[in-house]
Amino acid sequence: MIKIFAFPGAGSSAITYYRWMRHLPESFLISPLDLPGRGMKIKEEKIHNNRDLIDYFYSEVCKKLEGTEDDYVLIGNSFSSILAIQLCNKIEKEAAIKMPRHLFLSVEVPPSVLKTRKKMSEDIERKDFVGGVINRFFEDSMTLKKEKELIVGWILDKLYSDKEGFLKLSVEDVCRELFNRGPDEEKDLAELVGFIIEHLHLFLEDEEIINSLPEDSLKIATDMTVFGAKTDQVASEEDMGLWREYTSANFDLRMLDGEHTILYDNPEVIICEMKEVLNKGYEQ
């Protein structure tokens, strides 16, 4: 049995990994790692400090591995790829539990590239990218497509032009401004607006967590595979290849068909790639 400790994408919850369950072989067990204060950990107090958050995840993994001899891997999605390699680094340094079998990172550039960029929430050139991800994230559960695109566009305009004003936005503010109706009059619209505002607030929180990344070296001695998406607008093949500098062990970059949301869109492809990588490792 191989446990997959899976981190969520920016602004979301690890609950999304339950979409993977029907694609997993019997030898894989998904074990989502949610940030405190969201998803399965909604009742826990949020942790905004980067180092404290890694300590939290370390404790979670130790508890999940207690009393077992199971192999396990870590996988990060987008921003949480940084958290995944930080956790791997801490596990190696502490040397108190079994080392991960493999580290999988996806659709995120390494810290050496991140530190040269503006925050995504402050880079107007990436506003359309953020909008596309949000629209995709709510595509399956919402039927108000026309309204959704209008809402996302208006809220993002607010975020990129007046961040403080965005942080004060309420569901009623948006419903009144765009539809001249209160949330009680249009409950489906109000729910959609609430989800989008919440998602963007979490996205900003995650951005700050990564922005406070300590200067510690993140070099690891664990095998690493990085998944890139061929049509990703923010993580090029060249930049993704720089992850090679972060491990002294085996490294593999796999560029897959799809967009930034590939782990959400095509879990069966990612699982197939992971299975191939891990089977190859056992044969060596």
C-alpha positions as CSV (number, residue, x, y, z in Angstrom):
1,M,0.0,0.0,0.0
2,I,1.3,3.5,-0.9
3,K,-0.3,6.5,0.8
4,I,-0.6,9.6,-1.2
5,F,-0.4,12.7,1.0
6,A,-2.0,15.3,-1.2
7,F,-1.9,19.1,-0.8
8,P,-4.7,21.3,-2.3
9,G,-4.3,24.0,-5.0
10,A,-4.3,27.7,-4.2
11,G,-7.6,28.9,-2.7
12,S,-9.1,25.5,-2.5
13,S,-9.5,22.4,-0.2
14,A,-7.9,19.0,-0.4
15,I,-11.5,17.7,-0.6
16,T,-11.1,18.0,-4.4
17,Y,-8.8,14.9,-4.3
18,Y,-11.8,12.7,-3.6
19,R,-12.4,13.0,-7.4
20,W,-9.4,10.8,-7.7
21,M,-10.8,7.9,-5.7
22,R,-12.5,6.1,-8.6
23,H,-9.3,6.2,-10.6
24,L,-6.9,4.9,-7.9
25,P,-5.5,1.3,-8.1
26,E,-6.0,-0.8,-5.0
27,S,-2.3,-0.3,-4.1
28,F,-2.9,3.5,-3.7
29,L,-4.6,5.2,-0.8
30,I,-5.4,9.0,-1.0
31,S,-4.8,10.9,2.2
32,P,-5.6,14.6,1.6
33,L,-3.8,17.2,3.7
34,D,-6.0,20.2,4.2
35,L,-4.9,23.5,5.6
36,P,-6.4,24.2,9.0
37,G,-9.5,26.3,8.8
38,R,-10.9,24.9,5.5
39,G,-12.3,21.8,4.0
40,M,-12.1,18.8,6.4
41,K,-10.3,21.0,8.9
42,I,-12.8,23.9,8.8
43,K,-13.2,23.9,12.6
44,E,-9.5,24.3,13.3
45,E,-7.9,27.7,13.7
46,K,-6.1,29.0,10.6
47,I,-2.4,29.1,10.5
48,H,-0.9,31.9,8.4
49,N,2.8,31.6,9.3
50,N,4.7,29.5,6.8
51,R,7.0,27.7,9.2
52,D,4.1,27.0,11.7
53,L,2.1,25.5,8.9
54,I,4.9,23.1,7.9
55,D,5.2,22.0,11.5
56,Y,1.4,21.4,11.5
57,F,1.7,19.2,8.3
58,Y,4.7,17.3,9.7
59,S,2.6,16.5,12.8
60,E,-0.3,15.4,10.6
61,V,1.8,13.0,8.6
62,C,3.5,11.6,11.7
63,K,0.0,10.8,13.1
64,K,-1.2,9.2,9.8
65,L,1.9,7.0,9.6
66,E,2.0,5.9,13.3
67,G,1.8,2.2,13.7
68,T,2.3,1.4,10.0
69,E,5.1,0.5,7.6
70,D,3.3,1.9,4.6
71,D,5.3,3.6,1.9
72,Y,4.1,7.1,1.1
73,V,4.5,9.9,-1.4
74,L,3.8,13.7,-1.2
75,I,2.1,15.6,-4.0
76,G,1.7,19.4,-4.3
77,N,-0.6,21.2,-6.6
78,S,0.2,24.7,-7.8
79,F,1.1,26.8,-4.8
80,S,1.2,23.8,-2.5
81,S,4.1,22.3,-4.4
82,I,6.2,24.7,-2.3
83,L,4.6,23.4,0.9
84,A,5.2,19.8,-0.3
85,I,8.9,20.3,-0.8
86,Q,9.2,22.2,2.5
87,L,7.5,19.2,4.3
88,C,9.8,16.8,2.5
89,N,12.8,18.8,3.6
90,K,11.6,18.9,7.2
91,I,11.0,15.1,7.2
92,E,14.6,14.5,6.0
93,K,16.1,16.9,8.5
94,E,14.1,15.5,11.5
95,A,14.9,11.9,10.5
96,A,12.3,10.7,12.9
97,I,9.9,8.9,10.5
98,K,10.2,7.0,7.3
99,M,11.3,9.0,4.3
100,P,8.8,9.6,1.5
101,R,9.1,7.2,-1.4
102,H,8.8,10.1,-3.9
103,L,7.9,13.8,-4.1
104,F,5.5,14.9,-6.9
105,L,5.2,18.6,-7.7
106,S,2.8,20.1,-10.3
107,V,2.2,23.3,-12.2
108,E,4.3,25.6,-10.0
109,V,7.7,27.2,-10.5
110,P,10.4,26.8,-7.9
111,P,11.2,29.5,-5.3
112,S,14.1,30.8,-7.3
113,V,11.6,31.9,-10.0
114,L,8.8,32.9,-7.7
115,K,11.0,35.4,-5.9
116,T,11.6,37.3,-9.2
117,R,7.8,37.7,-9.9
118,K,5.1,40.0,-8.6
119,K,2.4,38.4,-6.5
120,M,-0.2,37.0,-8.8
121,S,-2.9,39.2,-7.2
122,E,-0.9,42.3,-8.0
123,D,0.1,41.3,-11.6
124,I,-2.6,42.7,-13.9
125,E,-1.2,40.7,-16.8
126,R,-2.3,37.5,-15.0
127,K,-5.8,38.6,-14.1
128,D,-7.4,36.7,-17.0
129,F,-5.5,33.6,-15.9
130,V,-6.9,33.8,-12.4
131,G,-10.4,34.3,-13.8
132,G,-10.0,31.3,-16.0
133,V,-9.0,29.1,-13.1
134,I,-11.9,30.3,-11.0
135,N,-14.4,29.7,-13.8
136,R,-13.0,26.2,-14.3
137,F,-13.1,25.5,-10.6
138,F,-16.9,26.2,-10.4
139,E,-17.7,24.7,-13.8
140,D,-19.1,21.4,-12.6
141,S,-21.3,22.6,-9.7
142,M,-22.8,25.8,-11.1
143,T,-25.2,26.2,-14.0
144,L,-25.3,30.1,-14.0
145,K,-22.5,30.3,-16.6
146,K,-23.3,33.8,-18.0
147,E,-23.8,35.2,-14.5
148,K,-20.7,33.5,-13.2
149,E,-18.5,35.0,-15.9
150,L,-20.0,38.5,-15.1
151,I,-19.5,38.0,-11.4
152,V,-15.9,36.7,-11.7
153,G,-14.9,39.5,-14.1
154,W,-16.4,42.3,-11.9
155,I,-14.9,40.9,-8.7
156,L,-11.5,40.5,-10.2
157,D,-11.6,44.1,-11.6
158,K,-12.3,45.1,-8.0
159,L,-9.4,43.0,-6.6
160,Y,-6.8,44.3,-9.1
161,S,-7.9,48.0,-8.9
162,D,-8.8,48.3,-5.2
163,K,-7.6,45.4,-3.1
164,E,-8.7,46.9,0.2
165,G,-12.2,47.5,-1.4
166,F,-12.3,43.9,-2.5
167,L,-11.5,42.6,1.0
168,K,-14.6,44.5,2.3
169,L,-16.9,43.2,-0.4
170,S,-20.0,41.4,0.8
171,V,-22.3,39.1,-1.1
172,E,-25.0,41.8,-0.9
173,D,-22.7,44.4,-2.4
174,V,-22.1,42.3,-5.5
175,C,-25.7,41.2,-5.9
176,R,-26.9,44.8,-5.6
177,E,-24.2,46.2,-7.9
178,L,-24.6,43.6,-10.7
179,F,-28.2,42.5,-10.5
180,N,-30.0,45.2,-8.5
181,R,-31.3,42.4,-6.3
182,G,-30.6,41.3,-2.7
183,P,-29.2,37.9,-1.8
184,D,-32.6,36.8,-0.4
185,E,-34.2,37.4,-3.8
186,E,-31.7,35.3,-5.7
187,K,-30.3,32.5,-3.5
188,D,-28.5,30.6,-6.3
189,L,-26.8,33.8,-7.3
190,A,-25.9,34.7,-3.8
191,E,-24.4,31.3,-3.2
192,L,-22.3,31.6,-6.3
193,V,-21.1,35.1,-5.3
194,G,-20.3,33.8,-1.8
195,F,-18.2,30.9,-3.2
196,I,-16.2,33.1,-5.5
197,I,-15.5,35.7,-2.8
198,E,-14.5,33.0,-0.4
199,H,-12.2,31.3,-3.0
200,L,-10.4,34.5,-3.7
201,H,-9.9,35.3,0.0
202,L,-8.3,31.8,0.4
203,F,-6.2,32.4,-2.6
204,L,-4.9,35.7,-1.1
205,E,-4.2,33.8,2.2
206,D,-2.2,31.1,0.3
207,E,-0.3,33.8,-1.6
208,E,0.8,35.3,1.7
209,I,1.8,31.9,3.1
210,I,4.2,31.4,0.2
211,N,5.3,35.0,0.2
212,S,6.6,34.4,3.8
213,L,8.7,31.4,2.7
214,P,11.8,31.3,4.9
215,E,15.2,31.6,3.3
216,D,16.2,28.1,4.4
217,S,17.7,25.8,1.8
218,L,15.0,23.4,0.3
219,K,17.5,20.9,-1.2
220,I,16.3,17.4,-0.7
221,A,17.6,13.9,-1.2
222,T,14.3,12.4,-2.3
223,D,13.4,11.4,-5.9
224,M,11.3,14.1,-7.5
225,T,8.9,14.2,-10.4
226,V,7.5,17.4,-11.7
227,F,4.3,17.6,-13.8
228,G,3.9,20.6,-16.1
229,A,1.0,21.4,-18.4
230,K,1.8,22.2,-22.0
231,T,-0.7,25.1,-22.2
232,D,-0.1,26.5,-18.7
233,Q,0.2,30.3,-18.8
234,V,2.2,30.7,-15.6
235,A,4.6,27.7,-15.4
236,S,6.7,27.2,-18.5
237,E,8.7,24.0,-19.3
238,E,11.9,26.0,-18.9
239,D,11.0,27.3,-15.4
240,M,9.6,23.9,-14.3
241,G,12.9,22.3,-15.3
242,L,14.7,24.4,-12.7
243,W,13.2,22.2,-9.9
244,R,16.1,19.9,-10.9
245,E,18.4,22.1,-8.7
246,Y,16.3,21.2,-5.6
247,T,17.1,17.5,-5.4
248,S,20.3,15.5,-5.3
249,A,18.3,12.4,-6.2
250,N,16.6,11.3,-9.4
251,F,14.6,14.1,-11.2
252,D,12.0,13.8,-13.9
253,L,10.0,16.6,-15.7
254,R,6.9,15.4,-17.4
255,M,5.0,17.9,-19.6
256,L,1.4,16.7,-20.1
257,D,-1.4,17.8,-22.3
258,G,-3.7,20.3,-20.5
259,E,-3.9,23.5,-18.6
260,H,-2.9,24.7,-15.1
261,T,-5.8,22.8,-13.6
262,I,-4.6,19.4,-14.9
263,L,-4.8,17.7,-11.5
264,Y,-8.4,18.7,-11.2
265,D,-9.3,18.2,-14.9
266,N,-7.5,14.9,-15.6
267,P,-6.8,12.9,-12.4
268,E,-6.7,9.7,-14.3
269,V,-3.7,10.9,-16.3
270,I,-1.8,12.1,-13.2
271,I,-2.5,8.8,-11.4
272,C,-1.3,6.8,-14.4
273,E,1.9,8.8,-14.5
274,M,2.5,8.4,-10.7
275,K,1.9,4.7,-11.0
276,E,4.4,4.4,-13.8
277,V,7.0,6.4,-11.9
278,L,6.6,4.4,-8.7
279,N,6.6,1.0,-10.4
280,K,9.8,2.0,-12.2
281,G,11.3,2.9,-8.8
282,Y,10.5,-0.5,-7.3
283,E,12.2,-2.2,-10.3
284,Q,15.5,-0.3,-9.7
